[in-house]
Amino acid sequence: MPRGGAEIPSSLKKEWRKLAEAMRVAGWRFEQGSRHVKAFAPDGVAWTTLPGTPSDTAAWRNARAAFRRWCRDNAVDQGI
């Protein structure tokens, strides 16, 4: 059973919205954590976290890389 919901949590900062929207279009689901938003791939295996604060540039690069890697492995257009 897939975790999370298709709606992007409102707590996610606007700097992260473009990445989250591309993930949502690709079928990823989101779950609000205590300080992060957890994103789950439709395959049920891949996942990443999106932090609640936009200041962590390394976290943004890691989340984007995880999404791009999943897209490449599953032949999905990443849309970003």
Secondary structure, 3 states (H helix, E strand, C coil): CCCCECCCCCCCCHHHHHHHHHHHHCCCEEEECCCEEEEECCCCCCEEEEECCCCCHHHHHHHHHHHHHHHHHCCCCCCC
